[in-house]
């Protein structure tokens, strides 16, 4: 097992957080766009529809562009979340196979599967934060030696 393998889930979660921030920004932007409506008459019936045609020299509709950005970002998020769901059991199994000590397994699971900070891990394991740092450092040295 390598440090990169340990960090797969944490890296994916960071990517998810980045995409969620982008999505929130796109949704805020969508709320600020004033929709334009046109009155259309067809076969003697009159109705109102959303006008997504471009305005001025811009070849793209702002509403359409924002909707596309939101949809694309949601699709990316779905893919990343599925990948996390796939990677968690694989990483858990690798940690359990590589480290027989339950304290080591617990520390690594909290850190790399659940994304906990060393302070929180110390609290959960009833160790000081500095002790958790030390334990983690020793585990990383063990990983380096085994590769």
N, C-alpha and C positions, 0 to 999 in steps of 0.2 A: 504494500500500500504506500502511496506517495502523498505528499502534502496537497498536491493538486487534486487527487482523488477525494481527499478529505474535504476540500473546499468546494466541491461541485455544487452541493445544495446551497451553501452560503452564497456562492456567486450567482446562482439562479435566483435566489431570493432578493439579492441586490438588484438584479435586472428587473425583476417583477416590481420592486419598489420604484425604480426609475420609470418604468412603463406606466405604473399607476399615477405617478406625478404628471407625466405627459398627458395621460387620459383626462385627469382632472383639469389640466390647463385647456385642453381641447373642448371639454364640456363647458368650462367657464366662457370660452370664446364663443361657443355655440349659443349660449344664453345672451350674449351681447349683440348677436346679429339680428337685425330687424327683418323678419320675413316680409316678402313682397307678395301680394295676392293680386290675381287678375280675375276679372269677371268674364266668363266664357259662355257663349250661347251656342248650343248645338242641338239640332233637330227641334228647335223651338223651345228648348229647356235652357234655363240660365243657371249657372252655378259658379262658385268661387273655387279657384285652385291656386296652389302655391306656385309662384313663378321662380324657377331655379335657373332661368336663362341668364347668361353673363351680361354684365352691364359695362358700357364703355369699351375700352380697348382690351379688357381682361377676357381671355378666352374661356375662363373657368368661372362657374358660379361659386360664390363664397359659401353658400349653404351646402352645395354639393361637395366642395373641397373639405369643409369641416366634417361633414358626415362621413366622408371617405377616411379621413384621418382617425376619427373615432372608431369606425368599424375595423380598420387595419390594426389599430392599437389594441382593441379588444381581442382580435384574433391572435395577435402576438402574445397577449397575456394568457389566453386559453392554452396556447402551446407551451408556454413556460410553466404554467401551473401543472399541466399534465406531465411535463418532464420532471418536475419536483416530485410529484406523486410516484413516478417510476424510480427515481434515484434514491429516495429515502429508504425503502427496504433493502436496496442493493448496498447502500453505504452502511446501514445498520448491520447487515450480515458481515460485511468486510471488517468492520470494527470488532465485532464479536469473534471473528475468526483470528484476527491479527493480535488482539489483546485479550489474554485470559483473565487478567486482574479486573475484578468488577469495578473498582474505583476508576481505573483507566477507562473502561468502557463507559461508565457513567459520565465522566468528565468529557470524553470525546463526543458522546451522544448529545449531551446538553449543548456543547459548543458548536458542533458541526451539523447536527441534524435539527436541533431546536433553535439554534442561533442565539443562545444565551451569552451574556457578558460574564467575564470572569468573576465579577463581584456577585452576580446572581448565582452562579454555579457554586461559589464558596458558601453562600447562604443555604442553598439547597442541599449541599453535601456536608454542611456543618464544618467547613474549613475557612480559614482566613483567605482573603483575596490573594495575598502574597503566596500562600501555600499552594493555591490553585495554579498560579503562574509558574511556580517551581515545578509542580507535577506535570504541567503541560509542557514545559521546556524539556523535561526528562523524556517525556513520551515522543517529542519531536526529534530528540537526539537518537532515540531508539529507532524511529522510522528512518532517519538518515543512514544509520548503520546497516539496516536491513535491505536498503536499495543498492 
